[in-house]
């Protein structure tokens, strides 16, 4: 159980001989350098290198000391995991397999369980696609006694999204024209993604004409130009206008409807002094009673 430092006096493809200042040298077997024994000790160590090892047996029956590098690494890695949990740091782990309820990942020899609900922002149908991937994770549970680690990729993604959102907010200004993509429609307006944050185009700001439902003007997935008309950082709300990026009908009415020309329109309401005629949606003309 003792952890000591020694100096490599001999190394070959099967083992490492270490001088630990004892009457006998110690030996570290090839299996201590990787989980599957694929690593050749001679590729990572040379004579004269210092190595930290744990004493497994003082005498293996032939007078040699049995040493472990893996045990030392495991204790260091476990300490790093504890520090990462306490400090809120992220860890990197490689996904090994799909198990009931989630994934198992390897973080420098430490087993970390990733619940399916913490794999992504939305539910993932095919978890097999993550096997072999290296992921950044946040430790959300740690049981020191059972050496059990539960980690989340979702928390990492949420933090990244918040950071991106904060960056976008810093760039936004009232009056700015910006491109966005329609995400969803409601009875009162359209929500538009403008680079990582959503803004609302109220139904009254979709067009200069009267709009009954947003689907009359825009559709989900459509890219549109919008103007920022209000920013409320405290409530995390952005008000947008589509009609503010388009010419008012009155601004072009003089070019389109020249005095003296004959046009066809629809009577939309009658008042004591005349009749209002719709020339096109949002643009009415009046025929005086005279």
Secondary structure, DSSP 8 states (H G I E B T S, - for coil): --EEEEEEEEE-SSEEEEE-SSSS-EEEEGGGS-SSS-S-HHHH--TT-EEEEEEEES--SSS-EEEESHHHHHHHHHHHHHHHHHHT-EEEEEEEEEETTEEEEEETTEEEEEEGGGSSSS--S-GGGGTT-EEEEEEEEEETTTTEEEEESHHHHHHHHHHHHHHHHHH--TT-EEEEEEEEEETTEEEEESSSSEEEEEGGGS-SS--SSGGGT--TT-EEEEEEEEEETTTTEEEEESGGGS--HHHHHHHHS-TT-----EEEEEETTEEEEEEETTEEEEEE--
